[in-house]
Amino acid sequence: MRTPHRITTQPYTNPYEELAALDDGPLDEFLHEDIPEERDEAAAQDDPWAPPNHRRGSRHRRRGRFAGLPLALKAVVGLVVLAAFLTLADRWALLYAERRAADTLKDRMHLAAAPEVEIDGFPFLTQLADERLDSVKVTVPDVAADRVSLAQVTATARNVRLDTDGLASVRGADVPELEGDVLLSFADLNRELGASQVTFTGEGHDRVRARGTLPVAGHDLRLRAEAQIVREGDRGIATHIGGMRLDVGDLATYRPGVRASEGLHLSRRSVARLAQESRKAKALLSIPSVVRRLGVPDSVVREALRNESKLTELTGTPRFAHRAMKLNLIDLALDHPGLLKRLGFDPALLDALPRLTRPVLADQLSLGFRLPEPPSGQLRLRDVRVEKDGIRVRLEGAGLAVGRK
């Protein structure tokens, strides 16, 4: 027999009534709760206004960052800063010492300009306290040396011992070893010896070529010469002048000296013109002493003086030209002054040329100089060579004293 199912019923609840009951509950409190920004604005209206302080937070942040660094890192940073200051002080002291040394050398050596001084080695202050410098380089421009100026003198001293009176005063220095070089530039030679309008250029490792003009008795004679550069003793340079010649236009060539090949001689072109200039050829052949020096038979000379074609035939031979170019016109001028005037020579030039002897011309072209003798120690030349820009000389010294009176 089936048991009947019992059905139970619950009282009915309206959902809208439940929502209405929430009106006075938590939702109402949430919706009516004060917003923080509104509370801050209300409080700001009651408090007096003050400008905002933006540094306060950043200062605290910086302090916080540095305070957070390890102690070892702080020590490293401090050492780096200290080293930077010490290096700056050392470089300042070095520049000051170089300037004082340059001024002292200028006064003691009577130089026209202060030299350039470079002190090597680091740190400088410890070297100064130890009274010893590793290396000092001095460059002196435009040093007077006899008739010329040395374009540049560069010397490097090593292991320099200082004589000091404290760190602030240096009385002098001892230079146990020194080496350097001297430059005698061709540009300076051309300028300083330019009275003769001569230019110098290098030719080989020990020779200098001189080319230019030399004014003599109102005539510009073309000059050619060669100078061999040699060392003279330990402190001097000498020049051996050779191949000197002065061209009087294309008329003649003058070579100073007393040998047969020296003196005033007709040029090859001038002798060749005698075949076309019968007047000059007859003047030359009309002097018996000249005829004897030419080695022409008297019968040939008499026939040439009577016949123009024979004269042209005689003066056009290679033998006559060779003999004519060997005549020393200076000797002829003494005995026959009118002859050279007929040949086109100025008598004043003939008087001036004999005074241009070999020593006189060599002195005008001399490039030699001597280094000054130091008050103590040794300073000597080691090597001499000719370069493209001038004559360069290597020097060395030992036991020198600098700065002491």
RAMO-V60620 format. One line per field, one symbol per residue. psi: psi as a letter, one per 30 degrees, with the letter a starting at -180 (. if undefined). burial: b if it has 16 or more other C-alpha atoms within 10 Angstrom, else e. A space follows every 10 residues. Layout:
psi: ???
burial: ???
This chain:
psi: kkkkkkkkkk kkkkefeeee ffegaeeeee fgkkkeeeee eeeffellkk kkjffeeeee eeeeeeffkl eeeeeeeeee eeeeeeeeee eeeeeeeeee eeeeeeeegh lflklkkjjl kkleeeeeef hkkekkkkjk likkjbflkk ekkkkkklhk kkjlilffkj eakkjekkla lkkjkeeeee eeggeghkkk lkjafgkkkk kaljkjhgkj kkkklkkkkl kjafglklkj klhkkkkibg elkkjklfle flakkkleee efffffifee eeeeffjeee eeffgkkeee eeeeffkeee eeeeffkeee eeeeffkjfe eefeeiffef eefgkkeeef eeeffileee eeefgkgllk kkklflakjl kekklkaefa kkkklllkhk kkfk.
burial: eeeeeeeeee eeeeeeeeee eeeeeeeeee eeeeeeeeee eeeeeeeeee eeeeeeeeee eeeeeeeeee eeeeeeeeee eeeeeebeeb eebbeebbbe bbbbbbeeee beebbbbbbe eeebbeebee bbbeebbbbb bbbeeeebbb bbbbbbbbeb bbbeeeeeeb ebbbbbbbbb bbbbbbebbb eebeebbbbb bbbeebbbbb bbbbebeeeb bbbbbbbbbb beeebebbbe beebbbbbee bbbbbbbeee ebbbbbbbeb bbebbeebeb bbebbeeeee beebebeeee beebbeeeeb bbebbbeeeb beebbbbbbb ebbeeebebb eebebeeeeb eebbeeebee bbeebbbbbb beeeeeebbb bbebbbbeeb bbbbbbbbeb bbbee
